Amino acid sequence: MSLADWISMLTMYSQPGCAPCRVAATRLDRINATYIVIDVTRDEAAAQALRDAGFTGTPVFRYKNAYHTMAGLPAILADLG
């Protein structure tokens, strides 16, 4: 994987029982997006990175080397779509 591919990869930070996370995954799956899911209840380093960046809930998306909330998902979908 090239650096450009890695930077543009979509990662969704999620946790069990997160209804908005399920909605986001459904929307991503609908357009056959390729993405990685990280469960912040199992990855303390990821959870800490999100807290350090000021996030207190999920989902959070990392796309094109920036963090986005659920409010940014439509723009991500449009870019991927």
Order of alpha helices (4+ residues) and beta strands (2+ residues): alpha-beta-alpha-beta-alpha-beta-beta-alpha
